[in-house]
Amino acid sequence: LDSPLPISSSPSSSSSFNDTSPNNPPPSIRLNHITLKFASLNDLAHMYHAAKAGGVEPHLCLNHGVTASLYYKLQGSKWEPD
């Protein structure tokens, strides 16, 4: 987004969205988590090896029982291929 979306905790909020300062920063929405689904464990392993060859390694690997997940932290966001 080019500009943050206004978010208010209540319709009668006393602060104005145009009133921004260091003590009253504008509200914002940030991306926290992206999940990428692969058709097979082999496809997930191929992505892992390609990322590792490029110097990118997961910070966490988990077997959830029904899925296996690799967690990456890239540019402040979390990526979860599973």
C-alpha positions, 0 to 999 in steps of 0.5 A: 500500500502506498499509504497506511489504512486508517484504523480506529479502536472505536467510532468515537476515537478522539484522535484525528488520523491527520494528526501525526507526530512522533508521539502520535504516528499514523496507524499502519498495517504490516505483513506478518506472515505468508504461507506457501503451499507445495504439492509434495514434500519433494517440491518443498525439499527442492525449494529448500535446496534452491534457497540454501544454495542462494544463502537463505536458510530457515530459522525454524523447521517443524513437523506438524504431523499433517504438514512439514514447515520451514520458517524463514525471516526475510526483510522483517516478514515471516515466510512459511513454505509447507 
